[in-house]
Amino acid sequence: MNHKQIIYNNAVFSYYTSGNGKPVLLMHGFAEDHSIWSHQIQSLSEKYYVITPDLMGTNKSTYLEKEKVSIVDYAMAIKEIIIAEQIDKLIMIGHSMGGYITLAYYKLYPEDLVAIGLVHSTIFADDHLKKEIRSKAIDFIREYGSNAFLKTSISGLFHDIQKHELDIKHMIQKSDCISEKSLIQYYQAMRERPDQSQLLSESKIPVMYIAGIHDQAVPFSVSQKQFHVSRISYVKILKKSAHMGMIEETENVNRYLSFFIDNQHIK
């Protein structure tokens, strides 16, 4: 993999590239970095040009010093990567929060994307209860710190906790590269993001949904409601996964990502 970086609003925005072919950007989610896609990078880079950023405030990307940072800010930063890479058209796929960023990018720059993918993510805005949960999480992080918060929350992202004990430990260790203020910034941005269902209902862009039956972060009942919103939908349901299908059902996810990407034409 090649490590690259750009500067966005005085912040270092770090990203990685590998492979050749159709450009595909994989955006990680909350409290993750690009390595969450490691199994997918290895598989997809055999056929495609894979771009995997580290969101500002994560790993080698520095914190975005700005008041009231929104999901749109992160999408605008990704645009600078696309410009630096001299890419005209691409496929963008996001996990969880990365899906929210993908949707924001599509709303801002629809001409750039030939297809999008939402992996354990949702087109809907937070309801009142979800906003309260995010606010309580922010309070917990401020009082006890990011590491204590992630130790209590990451295991709940997996269906079979015992089977993925090492993966959970690894994610907690990686979280040391994410600052407390960054996690709070991400939570605030997610809490205030808009509903994007109208955007997709009026669009002809192909949308891939990957959902886990056991997902508690984005409940399957919520995922089901979005499958028919977009006019062209690709749906993969993971029966043995919660929120981390890329790790829990790697081969299933890799095959479906390849199938989806292969079916999109980039001029």
C-alpha positions as CSV (number, residue, x, y, z in Angstrom):
1,M,0.0,0.0,0.0
2,N,1.1,3.5,-0.7
3,H,0.7,6.1,2.1
4,K,-0.3,9.6,0.9
5,Q,-1.6,12.8,2.5
6,I,-3.2,16.1,1.7
7,I,-3.9,19.2,3.7
8,Y,-7.5,20.2,4.3
9,N,-8.3,23.2,6.4
10,N,-4.9,23.0,8.0
11,A,-5.4,19.4,9.0
12,V,-3.4,16.5,7.6
13,F,-5.7,14.1,5.8
14,S,-3.9,10.7,5.4
15,Y,-4.9,8.0,3.0
16,Y,-3.7,4.8,1.4
17,T,-3.9,3.4,-2.2
18,S,-3.3,0.0,-3.6
19,G,-4.0,-2.0,-6.8
20,N,-5.1,-0.9,-10.3
21,G,-8.4,-0.6,-12.2
22,K,-11.7,0.9,-11.3
23,P,-11.3,3.4,-8.5
24,V,-13.1,2.4,-5.3
25,L,-13.0,4.4,-2.1
26,L,-13.6,2.6,1.2
27,M,-14.5,4.9,4.1
28,H,-14.2,3.5,7.6
29,G,-16.7,4.2,10.4
30,F,-16.6,5.7,13.9
31,A,-13.6,4.8,16.1
32,E,-12.0,2.9,13.3
33,D,-9.3,3.6,10.8
34,H,-8.5,2.4,7.2
35,S,-7.3,-1.0,8.6
36,I,-10.9,-2.0,9.4
37,W,-11.0,-2.8,5.7
38,S,-7.7,-4.8,5.6
39,H,-9.4,-8.0,4.4
40,Q,-11.3,-6.1,1.7
41,I,-8.2,-4.1,0.6
42,Q,-6.2,-7.3,0.1
43,S,-9.1,-8.9,-2.0
44,L,-10.2,-5.9,-4.0
45,S,-6.8,-4.5,-4.9
46,E,-6.3,-7.5,-7.1
47,K,-8.7,-6.0,-9.5
48,Y,-9.4,-2.4,-8.5
49,Y,-7.7,0.8,-7.4
50,V,-8.6,1.0,-3.7
51,I,-8.4,4.2,-1.7
52,T,-8.8,4.0,2.1
53,P,-8.6,7.3,4.1
54,D,-8.1,7.8,7.8
55,L,-10.6,10.4,8.9
56,M,-9.2,13.6,10.4
57,G,-8.4,13.0,14.0
58,T,-7.7,9.3,13.4
59,N,-4.3,7.6,13.1
60,K,-1.9,9.8,11.1
61,S,-4.7,12.3,10.1
62,T,-4.7,15.3,12.4
63,Y,-7.8,16.8,14.2
64,L,-10.0,19.2,12.2
65,E,-9.9,22.4,14.2
66,K,-13.3,23.9,13.4
67,E,-16.4,24.6,15.3
68,K,-19.5,22.5,14.6
69,V,-17.9,20.1,12.2
70,S,-20.5,18.3,10.2
71,I,-20.6,15.1,8.1
72,V,-20.4,17.5,5.1
73,D,-17.0,18.7,6.2
74,Y,-15.6,15.2,6.0
75,A,-17.2,14.7,2.6
76,M,-15.6,17.9,1.3
77,A,-12.2,16.7,2.6
78,I,-12.6,13.5,0.6
79,K,-13.3,15.6,-2.5
80,E,-9.7,16.9,-2.1
81,I,-8.4,13.4,-2.2
82,I,-10.3,12.7,-5.4
83,I,-8.9,15.8,-6.9
84,A,-5.3,14.9,-5.8
85,E,-5.8,11.5,-7.3
86,Q,-7.1,13.0,-10.6
87,I,-10.2,10.7,-10.6
88,D,-13.2,11.6,-12.6
89,K,-15.6,8.8,-11.6
90,L,-15.5,6.3,-8.7
91,I,-17.5,4.0,-6.5
92,M,-17.6,5.0,-2.8
93,I,-18.5,2.5,0.0
94,G,-18.8,3.4,3.6
95,H,-19.1,1.5,6.8
96,S,-21.5,2.9,9.5
97,M,-20.4,6.6,9.9
98,G,-18.5,6.1,6.6
99,G,-21.8,5.5,5.0
100,Y,-23.1,8.9,6.2
101,I,-20.0,10.5,4.7
102,T,-20.6,8.7,1.5
103,L,-24.2,9.9,1.3
104,A,-23.1,13.5,2.0
105,Y,-20.5,13.2,-0.7
106,Y,-23.1,12.0,-3.2
107,K,-25.4,15.0,-2.3
108,L,-22.5,17.4,-2.9
109,Y,-20.8,15.8,-5.9
110,P,-23.3,13.5,-7.6
111,E,-21.4,13.7,-10.9
112,D,-18.4,12.0,-9.3
113,L,-20.1,8.8,-8.3
114,V,-21.3,5.9,-10.4
115,A,-22.5,3.9,-7.4
116,I,-22.4,3.9,-3.6
117,G,-22.4,1.3,-0.9
118,L,-23.7,1.4,2.6
119,V,-22.2,-1.3,4.9
120,H,-24.1,-1.5,8.2
121,S,-25.2,2.1,7.7
122,T,-28.4,4.0,7.2
123,I,-29.9,6.7,5.1
124,F,-32.2,7.9,7.9
125,A,-31.4,10.6,10.4
126,D,-31.1,9.9,14.1
127,D,-34.4,9.8,15.9
128,H,-34.9,11.5,19.3
129,L,-33.8,8.3,21.2
130,K,-30.7,7.8,19.1
131,K,-29.7,11.4,19.6
132,E,-30.0,11.0,23.4
133,I,-27.8,7.9,23.2
134,R,-25.1,9.8,21.3
135,S,-25.3,12.7,23.8
136,K,-24.9,10.3,26.7
137,A,-21.9,8.7,25.0
138,I,-20.3,12.2,24.6
139,D,-20.8,12.8,28.3
140,F,-19.2,9.4,29.1
141,I,-16.2,10.1,26.9
142,R,-15.7,13.5,28.6
143,E,-15.9,12.0,32.1
144,Y,-14.0,8.7,31.6
145,G,-12.0,9.1,28.4
146,S,-12.1,7.5,25.0
147,N,-10.4,4.2,25.9
148,A,-12.8,3.4,28.7
149,F,-15.8,4.2,26.4
150,L,-14.5,2.0,23.6
151,K,-13.7,-0.9,26.0
152,T,-17.4,-0.9,27.0
153,S,-18.8,-0.5,23.5
154,I,-16.7,-2.3,20.8
155,S,-17.6,-5.8,21.9
156,G,-21.3,-5.0,21.3
157,L,-20.5,-4.5,17.6
158,F,-19.9,-8.2,17.2
159,H,-22.4,-11.1,17.1
160,D,-20.0,-13.8,18.4
161,I,-17.9,-12.0,21.0
162,Q,-15.9,-15.1,22.0
163,K,-14.9,-15.9,18.4
164,H,-13.8,-12.4,17.7
165,E,-12.1,-11.7,21.0
166,L,-8.7,-10.9,19.3
167,D,-10.4,-8.6,16.8
168,I,-12.1,-6.7,19.6
169,K,-8.8,-6.4,21.4
170,H,-7.1,-5.1,18.3
171,M,-9.8,-2.5,17.7
172,I,-9.5,-1.2,21.2
173,Q,-5.7,-1.0,20.8
174,K,-6.1,0.8,17.5
175,S,-8.4,3.3,19.2
176,D,-5.4,4.7,21.1
177,C,-4.7,6.5,17.8
178,I,-8.0,8.4,18.0
179,S,-8.2,11.3,20.4
180,E,-11.1,12.0,22.8
181,K,-11.9,15.2,21.2
182,S,-12.1,13.5,17.8
183,L,-14.6,10.9,19.0
184,I,-16.7,13.7,20.4
185,Q,-16.5,15.6,17.1
186,Y,-17.6,12.5,15.2
187,Y,-20.5,11.8,17.5
188,Q,-21.7,15.4,17.2
189,A,-21.5,15.3,13.4
190,M,-23.5,12.0,13.3
191,R,-26.1,13.3,15.7
192,E,-26.9,16.3,13.6
193,R,-26.7,14.7,10.1
194,P,-29.8,15.1,7.9
195,D,-32.1,12.4,6.6
196,Q,-31.0,11.3,3.1
197,S,-34.0,9.2,2.1
198,Q,-35.4,11.8,-0.3
199,L,-31.9,12.1,-2.0
200,L,-31.9,8.4,-2.8
201,S,-35.6,8.1,-3.7
202,E,-35.1,10.7,-6.4
203,S,-31.8,9.3,-7.7
204,K,-31.0,6.6,-10.2
205,I,-27.6,5.8,-8.7
206,P,-27.1,2.1,-7.8
207,V,-27.0,1.6,-4.1
208,M,-25.6,-1.4,-2.3
209,Y,-26.8,-2.3,1.2
210,I,-25.0,-4.8,3.4
211,A,-26.8,-5.4,6.7
212,G,-26.3,-7.8,9.6
213,I,-29.3,-9.7,11.1
214,H,-27.8,-9.2,14.6
215,D,-26.8,-5.5,14.3
216,Q,-27.7,-3.4,17.3
217,A,-26.0,-0.2,16.1
218,V,-28.1,-0.2,12.9
219,P,-30.9,-2.6,13.7
220,F,-32.0,-4.9,10.9
221,S,-35.5,-3.6,11.2
222,V,-34.2,-0.1,10.3
223,S,-32.0,-1.5,7.5
224,Q,-35.0,-3.3,5.9
225,K,-36.9,0.0,5.6
226,Q,-34.2,1.5,3.3
227,F,-33.7,-1.4,0.9
228,H,-36.6,-0.2,-1.4
229,V,-36.0,3.6,-1.1
230,S,-33.4,3.7,-3.9
231,R,-34.5,2.8,-7.4
232,I,-31.6,0.4,-8.0
233,S,-30.7,-1.6,-4.9
234,Y,-28.3,-4.3,-4.3
235,V,-28.9,-6.0,-1.0
236,K,-26.8,-8.5,1.0
237,I,-28.0,-9.8,4.3
238,L,-25.5,-11.3,6.7
239,K,-27.0,-13.9,8.9
240,K,-24.0,-14.4,11.2
241,S,-23.0,-10.7,11.7
242,A,-23.8,-7.8,13.9
243,H,-22.2,-4.5,12.9
244,M,-18.8,-5.8,11.7
245,G,-19.6,-7.9,8.7
246,M,-16.3,-7.1,7.0
247,I,-14.6,-9.1,9.8
248,E,-17.4,-11.5,10.9
249,E,-18.2,-12.7,7.3
250,T,-15.2,-11.6,5.4
251,E,-15.6,-14.0,2.4
252,N,-19.3,-13.2,2.0
253,V,-18.6,-9.5,2.1
254,N,-15.6,-9.7,-0.3
255,R,-17.6,-11.7,-2.9
256,Y,-20.5,-9.3,-2.8
257,L,-18.4,-6.2,-3.0
258,S,-16.7,-7.6,-6.1
259,F,-20.0,-8.5,-7.6
260,F,-21.4,-5.0,-7.0
261,I,-18.3,-3.3,-8.3
262,D,-18.1,-5.5,-11.4
263,N,-21.6,-4.6,-12.3
264,Q,-20.9,-0.8,-12.4
265,H,-19.5,0.8,-15.5
266,I,-17.0,3.6,-15.3
267,K,-16.2,5.3,-18.6
